[in-house]
Amino acid sequence: MKPQISPARVEELLKKSGAYLDGHFELRSGKHSGHYVEKFRLLEKPDIAAELCAAIADVFRNQGIQRVAGPALGGVVIAYEVARSLGVTCAFAERVEDKLTFRRGFEFAPGEKVLVVEDIVTTGGSARQVVQAVREAGADPVGAAIMVNRSGKPLDLGAPAIALMDLDIPTFDPDHCPLCADGIPIYMPGSKGTEKK
Ligand SMILES: [Zn+2]
C-alpha cells in the first residue's frame, strides 16, 4: 500500500491551494508555529481536492472497499470524493457530545469493508474515532487514508493507514518562540478564520 502520487506533488498542491500558510500562529495546543495548514483552502478547490482524493482511491482500488467514511466537516468532502472515484457509497460521522457517531440513518452491513478517510491529521484522534465507530457499527474498517499527516509521528489509527504526505512542522513553547522574540504579529487559526490575536 503505497500512494503513486509523490509527497512533492502533494506539497505543491497544498501550496497552490493556499492551504499552506507561512507566518506566526498560536495552535490549539497553545504552541506557536511558523506554519499552519488551513485545510478549508484545499477543500474549497474541487479540482485540487479531487486529485488528492483520486490518489487515495488508487491505493485502495482493488481491495474490495464497499464504503468510504470520514468525520465532519472536512471528512465529508474527502469521503464523498474518494467514494465517487471508487464507485461506492459513503458515510459521515459527526460529533455528538465529543464522540464521533454515525447519525442520519447511516447503516452498515455486517462486515462491510470500510475505508476511513481524513484530510489533515494533527493528533489522529478524529480518524481513530471513526475507525472505532465503524467497528461498533458492525462493519470492518479495512484501512485508513490521510491526505497530510502533520502529527510528526507514524499514524496509529486502529486500522492499516497511509498518508499521502508526512509534514513535520516545528512548534515552539510560547516562552521560547523565535517568532515572538522577533516581534512578529501572531494569529490564531480557527473556525472563524485566521484572527490576529
Ligand atoms: Zn510565538
Residues whose N, C-alpha, C, O or C-beta is under 5 A from the ligand:
A	BS01	ZN	H32 C177 L179 C180
